[in-house]
Amino acid sequence: MWQINRIFDKTGSLGAIVAAMGCASCFPALGALASSLGLGFLAQFEGLFVNTLLPVFAWITLLANIIAFLSHRRWLRAFAGITGPVMILLTLYPLWQYGWSTYLFYCGLAITLSVAIWDIVSPPEKACRADNHRFV
């Protein structure tokens, strides 16, 4: 079960970043990065990326982090893992018309990427182990 959760988490995080990189006009910093990596051809799919793929991958990441919390009970990791996708989704839906929402979006992407790297470097363990019944 944990392997499936890790796959969903990494897929969601990577997908959200790639989808954002395809939107040169919406997110200039990521658009410049994408162009320098040779992904400028993705600009023609901008509507698909912003309206469909980005929210789908953000939802996948959010659900994967909620499931991870339910199995590991790590509050700090859960808070960090849920904060990034929620910031992305808030930017895409209710807060899009505000000028500062771009900064919120970039922070959400940075948090999502940081948590994904954190999970690779230091995978979570259960907070309560069945063999000794104490918190670690």
C-alpha positions in Angstrom: 0.0 0.0 0.0 2.8 2.5 0.9 4.5 1.9 -2.5 1.3 2.8 -4.3 1.0 5.9 -2.2 4.6 7.0 -2.9 4.0 6.5 -6.7 0.8 8.6 -6.5 2.6 11.3 -4.5 5.5 11.5 -6.9 3.3 11.4 -10.0 1.1 14.2 -8.6 4.1 16.4 -7.7 6.0 15.9 -10.9 2.8 16.3 -13.0 1.9 19.5 -11.3 5.3 21.0 -12.0 5.4 19.8 -15.6 1.9 21.1 -16.2 2.9 24.5 -14.8 6.0 24.6 -16.9 3.9 24.3 -20.0 2.2 27.6 -19.2 4.7 30.3 -20.3 2.2 33.2 -20.3 0.6 32.3 -16.9 3.7 31.6 -14.9 6.6 33.4 -16.5 9.4 32.0 -14.3 8.4 28.4 -15.0 7.8 29.2 -18.7 11.4 30.5 -18.9 12.7 27.4 -17.2 10.6 25.2 -19.5 11.9 27.0 -22.6 15.5 26.6 -21.5 14.9 22.9 -21.0 13.5 22.6 -24.5 9.9 22.3 -23.4 8.7 25.4 -25.3 6.6 23.3 -27.6 4.3 22.6 -24.6 3.0 26.2 -24.8 0.4 25.2 -27.4 -1.2 22.9 -24.8 -1.5 25.7 -22.2 -5.3 25.5 -21.8 -5.2 21.8 -21.3 -2.4 22.1 -18.7 -3.9 24.9 -16.6 -7.5 23.8 -16.7 -7.2 20.1 -16.6 -3.9 18.5 -15.8 -2.7 20.9 -13.1 -5.8 20.5 -11.0 -5.9 16.7 -11.5 -2.2 16.3 -10.4 -2.8 18.6 -7.5 -5.7 16.5 -6.4 -3.7 13.3 -6.8 -0.9 14.8 -4.6 -3.4 16.0 -2.0 -5.2 12.6 -1.7 -1.8 10.8 -1.6 -0.7 12.9 1.3 -3.9 12.5 3.2 -3.7 8.7 2.8 0.0 8.8 3.9 -1.1 10.8 7.0 -3.7 8.2 7.8 -1.1 5.4 7.7 1.9 7.2 9.2 0.4 9.8 11.6 3.2 12.3 11.0 1.7 15.7 11.6 4.5 17.9 10.3 4.9 15.9 7.1 1.1 15.8 6.6 0.8 19.5 7.1 3.6 20.3 4.6 2.3 17.7 2.2 -1.3 19.0 2.2 -0.4 22.7 2.2 1.3 22.7 -1.2 -1.5 21.2 -3.3 -4.1 23.2 -1.4 -2.3 26.4 -2.2 -2.1 25.4 -5.9 -5.9 24.6 -6.0 -6.8 27.8 -4.2 -4.7 29.7 -6.8 -6.4 28.0 -9.7 -10.0 28.4 -8.5 -11.1 31.1 -6.1 -8.0 33.3 -5.9 -7.0 33.6 -9.6 -8.1 37.2 -10.1 -5.8 38.6 -7.4 -2.3 39.8 -8.4 -0.6 38.1 -5.4 -2.0 34.7 -6.3 1.0 34.0 -8.6 3.2 34.1 -5.5 0.9 31.8 -3.7 1.0 29.4 -6.7 4.8 29.4 -6.8 5.0 28.8 -3.0 2.6 25.9 -3.4 4.7 24.4 -6.2 7.9 24.8 -4.1 6.3 23.2 -1.1 4.9 20.3 -3.2 8.3 19.7 -4.7 10.1 20.0 -1.4 7.8 17.5 0.3 8.3 15.1 -2.7 12.1 15.3 -2.3 11.7 15.0 1.5 9.7 11.7 1.0 12.4 10.3 -1.3 15.3 11.3 1.0 13.6 10.3 4.2 10.6 8.1 3.8 8.0 8.3 6.6 7.7 5.7 9.3 4.7 4.9 11.4 4.5 7.0 14.5 3.4 4.0 16.6 5.1 0.7 16.1 3.1 -2.4 16.9 6.1 -4.3 18.3 6.9 -2.0 21.2 3.8 0.3 21.5 5.7 3.5 22.0 6.0 6.6 19.9 9.2 7.1 18.0 
